[in-house]
């Protein structure tokens, strides 16, 4: 009789072994591997650590969602490994962008340069869309699913976009004779208002260079967010990628990689 090992608190994957260190933090429903192609495109100038955030991928589940707790778990993991020799660059998208901001504000000694992709340090955003996607996944009775294609067929009844379905179904894992969700869907649905919020940073600021990337077809970064963002991150530069919605790194990968390479490789200023 075999027993499955407990998942790591924070599970990570390394890409490359030379260059400056860059940590990637994914968004809701995502996994570290979502940034694999971006990380490969940055080689050999940069080596990457792709993080599965708690309640996602191969990382452990928690009993609640909390940005401070999540950032502290990531910080503890970095201190014992990837950032043991000094600060690293951190790139975060959406929910992962909020984790990255909290990480920089609470643990500035760990972060050299920060990239925040299509999210702001504010509450709100299109939570209704994410609630619908979570409800759509929860509506699939996995006890009656016998093949992955069947799950896609059922999801298609509620989610028309095949690309979105493919992204969501990366969370479906074979488990014995059946399937299970790898992400903690119940917790994510229950705590969605917290995920859509942003914790009170107090008087903390982060005075290193920050690249703020927005998609011109997304409403997650709006003009009224600018003063708040620059109050917390006074050295912020905003770049808007044309033709990109919320998933800027997958919708405009070449432009996203180019922006990262230019920003992360620039001389200290």
C-alpha positions as CSV (number, residue, x, y, z in Angstrom):
1,X,0.0,0.0,0.0
2,X,1.5,3.4,-1.0
3,X,0.8,6.7,0.6
4,X,0.9,10.0,-1.4
5,X,3.3,12.4,0.1
6,X,2.0,15.7,1.5
7,X,2.3,18.7,-0.9
8,X,5.0,21.2,-0.3
9,X,3.9,24.4,1.4
10,X,5.2,26.3,-1.6
11,X,6.2,24.2,-4.6
12,X,8.5,25.6,-7.2
13,X,10.2,24.8,-10.5
14,X,13.5,26.2,-11.7
15,X,14.1,27.3,-15.3
16,X,17.7,28.0,-16.3
17,X,20.9,28.0,-14.3
18,X,22.6,31.2,-15.3
19,X,21.8,34.9,-15.1
20,X,20.0,37.1,-12.6
21,X,17.3,35.4,-10.5
22,X,13.6,36.1,-11.3
23,X,10.6,34.8,-9.4
24,X,7.3,34.4,-11.1
25,X,3.9,34.5,-9.2
26,X,0.8,33.4,-11.2
27,X,-2.8,34.6,-10.9
28,X,-6.0,32.9,-9.8
29,X,-6.5,29.4,-11.3
30,X,-2.9,29.5,-12.5
31,X,0.3,27.6,-11.8
32,X,4.0,28.5,-11.9
33,X,4.3,26.7,-15.2
34,X,2.1,29.3,-16.9
35,X,5.3,31.4,-17.1
36,X,7.5,28.6,-18.5
37,X,7.7,30.1,-22.0
38,X,8.4,33.6,-20.7
39,X,11.1,32.2,-18.5
40,X,12.7,30.3,-21.3
41,X,12.6,33.4,-23.5
42,X,14.6,35.3,-20.9
43,X,17.5,32.8,-20.9
44,X,20.4,33.0,-20.6
45,X,20.4,36.5,-19.1
46,X,18.0,35.4,-16.4
47,X,17.2,32.2,-14.5
48,X,13.7,31.8,-13.1
49,X,11.8,30.3,-10.2
50,X,8.2,29.4,-11.1
51,X,6.1,29.4,-7.9
52,X,2.9,27.5,-7.3
53,X,1.1,29.7,-4.8
54,X,-0.7,28.1,-1.9
55,X,-4.0,26.5,-2.9
56,X,-2.8,26.1,-6.4
57,X,-0.7,23.6,-8.4
58,X,1.4,21.3,-6.2
59,X,1.5,23.6,-3.2
60,X,-0.3,23.0,0.0
61,X,-3.8,24.2,0.8
62,X,-4.5,26.7,3.6
63,X,-7.7,27.2,5.7
64,X,-8.2,30.7,4.4
65,X,-6.9,33.1,1.8
66,X,-4.8,35.9,3.1
67,X,-2.3,38.1,1.1
68,X,-0.1,38.7,4.1
69,X,0.1,35.0,4.9
70,X,0.7,34.1,1.3
71,X,3.5,36.7,0.9
72,X,5.1,35.6,4.1
73,X,5.1,31.9,3.0
74,X,6.7,32.8,-0.3
75,X,9.3,35.0,1.5
76,X,10.2,32.1,3.9
77,X,10.6,29.8,0.9
78,X,12.8,32.3,-0.9
79,X,15.0,33.0,2.1
80,X,16.0,29.3,2.4
81,X,16.7,28.8,-1.3
82,X,16.4,31.0,-4.4
83,X,17.1,34.3,-2.5
84,X,19.5,32.9,0.1
85,X,22.4,34.8,-1.6
86,X,20.7,38.1,-2.0
87,X,17.6,39.9,-3.4
88,X,15.8,38.7,-6.5
89,X,13.5,40.2,-9.2
90,X,9.8,39.4,-8.7
91,X,7.2,39.3,-11.4
92,X,3.5,38.8,-10.4
93,X,0.3,38.7,-12.5
94,X,-3.1,39.5,-11.2
95,X,-3.6,37.8,-7.8
96,X,0.2,37.0,-8.0
97,X,0.8,40.7,-8.6
98,X,-0.9,41.5,-5.4
99,X,1.2,38.9,-3.6
100,X,4.3,40.3,-5.2
101,X,3.4,43.9,-4.0
102,X,2.8,42.7,-0.5
103,X,6.0,40.7,-0.6
104,X,8.0,43.8,-1.6
105,X,6.3,46.0,1.0
106,X,6.8,43.5,3.9
107,X,10.2,42.0,2.8
108,X,12.0,44.7,0.8
109,X,15.4,43.1,1.5
110,X,14.3,40.1,-0.7
111,X,13.2,42.1,-3.8
112,X,15.5,43.9,-6.2
113,X,13.1,44.9,-8.9
114,X,9.4,44.4,-9.1
115,X,7.1,43.8,-12.0
116,X,3.3,44.0,-11.5
117,X,1.2,42.7,-14.4
118,X,-2.3,44.0,-14.9
119,X,-3.4,44.6,-11.3
120,X,-3.5,47.5,-8.9
121,X,-3.1,47.7,-5.1
122,X,-6.8,48.2,-4.7
123,X,-10.1,46.4,-4.3
124,X,-12.4,45.6,-7.1
125,X,-12.0,44.4,-10.6
126,X,-14.1,41.9,-12.6
127,X,-14.9,39.5,-9.7
128,X,-18.1,38.5,-11.3
129,X,-16.2,36.9,-14.1
130,X,-14.0,34.9,-11.7
131,X,-17.0,33.9,-9.6
132,X,-18.7,32.5,-12.8
133,X,-15.6,30.5,-13.7
134,X,-15.3,29.1,-10.2
135,X,-19.0,28.2,-10.2
136,X,-18.6,26.6,-13.6
137,X,-15.8,24.3,-12.4
138,X,-17.7,23.4,-9.3
139,X,-20.7,22.5,-11.3
140,X,-18.9,19.6,-13.0
141,X,-19.6,16.3,-11.1
142,X,-16.1,14.7,-11.3
143,X,-17.5,11.4,-10.0
144,X,-19.1,10.9,-13.4
145,X,-16.2,12.1,-15.5
146,X,-14.2,9.3,-17.2
147,X,-12.0,11.3,-19.5
148,X,-10.6,14.8,-19.7
149,X,-12.4,15.6,-22.9
150,X,-15.7,14.9,-21.1
151,X,-14.9,17.6,-18.6
152,X,-14.1,20.0,-21.4
153,X,-17.5,19.2,-23.0
154,X,-19.4,19.9,-19.8
155,X,-17.4,23.1,-19.1
156,X,-18.2,24.3,-22.7
157,X,-21.8,24.6,-21.7
158,X,-20.9,27.5,-19.4
159,X,-17.5,28.7,-20.8
160,X,-17.5,29.2,-24.6
161,X,-13.9,30.3,-25.0
162,X,-11.7,27.2,-25.7
163,X,-8.6,28.9,-24.6
164,X,-10.1,29.9,-21.2
165,X,-11.3,26.3,-20.8
166,X,-7.9,25.0,-21.5
167,X,-6.4,27.3,-18.9
168,X,-9.0,26.3,-16.3
169,X,-8.7,22.5,-17.0
170,X,-5.0,22.6,-16.3
171,X,-6.2,22.3,-12.7
172,X,-7.8,18.9,-13.4
173,X,-5.7,15.9,-12.3
174,X,-6.1,12.2,-12.8
175,X,-6.5,10.5,-9.4
176,X,-6.7,6.7,-9.4
177,X,-9.7,5.8,-11.6
178,X,-11.1,9.3,-11.5
179,X,-10.3,13.0,-11.5
180,X,-9.8,15.7,-8.9
181,X,-9.3,19.5,-8.8
182,X,-5.7,20.4,-7.9
183,X,-6.7,24.0,-6.9
184,X,-8.6,24.6,-3.7
185,X,-11.8,25.7,-5.5
186,X,-14.1,25.8,-2.4
187,X,-11.7,28.1,-0.6
188,X,-11.1,30.3,-3.6
189,X,-14.8,30.8,-4.2
190,X,-15.5,31.5,-0.5
191,X,-12.7,34.0,-0.2
192,X,-13.0,35.6,-3.6
193,X,-13.9,39.0,-2.0
194,X,-10.5,38.9,-0.1
195,X,-8.7,37.9,-3.3
196,X,-10.3,40.9,-5.0
197,X,-9.2,43.2,-2.2
198,X,-5.8,44.5,-1.0
199,X,-4.5,44.5,2.6
200,X,-3.8,47.8,4.4
201,X,0.0,48.4,3.9
202,X,0.2,50.8,6.8
203,X,3.1,53.3,6.1
204,X,5.2,50.8,4.2
205,X,6.7,51.8,0.8
206,X,9.1,50.1,-1.6
207,X,11.7,52.4,-3.1
208,X,13.2,50.1,-5.8
209,X,12.3,50.3,-9.5
210,X,8.9,48.9,-10.3
211,X,7.4,48.1,-13.8
212,X,3.6,48.3,-13.9
213,X,2.3,46.5,-17.0
214,X,-1.3,47.0,-18.1
215,X,-3.3,45.5,-21.0
216,X,-5.0,48.2,-23.1
217,X,-8.1,45.9,-23.3
218,X,-8.3,45.4,-19.5
219,X,-9.9,47.5,-16.8
220,X,-7.8,46.2,-13.9
221,X,-5.4,49.1,-14.1
222,X,-7.3,52.5,-14.2
223,X,-6.1,56.1,-14.0
224,X,-7.5,56.5,-10.4
225,X,-5.1,53.7,-9.3
226,X,-2.0,55.7,-10.3
227,X,-1.7,57.8,-7.1
228,X,-2.2,54.8,-4.8
229,X,0.4,52.8,-6.8
230,X,2.9,55.5,-6.8
231,X,2.3,56.3,-3.1
232,X,3.4,52.7,-2.3
233,X,5.9,52.3,-5.1
234,X,7.3,55.8,-5.9
235,X,9.7,54.6,-8.6
236,X,6.9,53.0,-10.7
237,X,6.9,53.1,-14.5
238,X,3.6,52.2,-16.3
239,X,3.7,50.4,-19.6
240,X,0.5,49.6,-21.5
241,X,0.6,46.7,-24.0
242,X,-1.5,47.1,-27.1
243,X,-3.8,44.2,-28.0
244,X,-3.6,42.7,-24.5
245,X,-6.4,42.0,-22.1
246,X,-5.9,40.8,-18.5
247,X,-3.6,37.9,-19.4
248,X,-0.9,40.2,-20.8
249,X,1.9,37.6,-20.7
250,X,-0.1,35.0,-22.7
251,X,-1.9,37.4,-25.1
252,X,1.2,39.5,-26.0
253,X,4.1,37.3,-25.0
254,X,6.8,38.9,-27.2
255,X,6.0,42.4,-26.0
256,X,5.8,41.2,-22.4
257,X,9.2,39.5,-22.6
258,X,10.7,42.5,-24.3
259,X,9.4,44.8,-21.5
260,X,10.8,42.4,-18.9
261,X,14.2,42.1,-20.5
262,X,14.5,45.9,-20.9
263,X,13.4,46.7,-17.4
264,X,15.2,43.9,-15.5
265,X,18.4,44.3,-17.5
266,X,18.6,48.1,-17.2
267,X,21.5,49.7,-15.2
268,X,20.8,50.6,-11.6
269,X,19.1,54.0,-11.3
